[in-house]
Amino acid sequence: MCQKMRKLLRGDAGMVTSEYAMGIIAAVGFAAVLYAVVTSGQVSAELQDIVKRALSARM
């Protein structure tokens, strides 16, 4: 009985701290690249054009 309980408690059910750290680093890197793309001149102009067209649309 005691060995069964130890086996159940020893299971690997989630990420370890190093995996969380790597996930956070990857997410921050992706966010930085996405921010750079969205704030670039061409993309910014396109987004502003989309918003202007959406606001001026007749309903």
Number of C-alpha atoms within 10 A of each C-alpha: 5 6 8 9 9 10 9 9 10 9 8 8 7 8 10 9 9 9 11 12 12 11 13 12 12 12 12 12 12 12 12 12 11 12 11 12 13 15 12 11 10 11 13 13 13 12 13 12 12 11 11 11 11 10 9 8 7 6 3
